[in-house]
Amino acid sequence: GIQVEQSPPDLILQEGANSTLRCNFSDSVNNLQWFHQNPWGQLINLFYIPSGTKQNGRLSATTVATERYSLLYISSSQTTDSGVYFCAGSTGANNLFFGTGTRLTVIP
Amino acid sequence: DGGITQSPKYLFRKEGQNVTLSCEQNLNHDAMYWYRQDPGQGLRLIYYSQIVNDFQKGDIAEGYSVSREKKESFPLTVTSAQKNPTAFYLCASSIGNRVRETQYFGPGTRLLVL
């Protein structure tokens, strides 16, 4: 399967700060997605972004498919942004491979 | 409201016991998935189903079984053959068997071995 590397593994931010999370893939992927897992375990899909750039409020994501990486930007972070951020992708239709995540803690 | 429900929220298993985790969706999605998450790790695919009465093994299917008798339901049985079942189990669904799709997740079930 695909190897998915996420960095940094842990990140602590002061409220209001900006951050960039990175995801590298060992092979080309089709349906690259970013997820946020809250402290209670609920996983929410943030972006479906196989290529290009998308923005949703304070979050944006960029995928450079030819170089097999994706970036998630969080601006003006809030305490509610805390949790674990995962990226995932697949080479086929169904088998998503997940990274080990970036654990974000935003302190007031 | 449309969504995915999982029950129970917490489940305890004794040695040699089979347990079944429930997953129901009312999103009218064709595809459903089961993932396992261990502490500090990402998700790994156990089984997936693209259509009723059909399912495929994922990366870590050994010790698990599933059924898909109805479109809305995809229960997962953790059998006694699964020697290390303690984990967080997440069910997901997506519209259908297409390459470019978003997966939507349920709230999860935490399984603990007594």
Interface residues (C-beta under 8 A of the other chain):
Chain A: G1 V4 N30 N31 Q33 F35 W40 G41 Q42 L43 I44 N45 Y48 P50 F86 A88 S90 G92 A93 N94 N95 L96 F98 G99 T100 G101
Chain B: A31 Y33 G40 Q41 G42 L43 R44 L45 Y48 Q50 Q56 G58 D59 F88 L90 A92 N97 R98 V99 R100 E101 T102 Q103 Y104 F105 P107 G108 R110
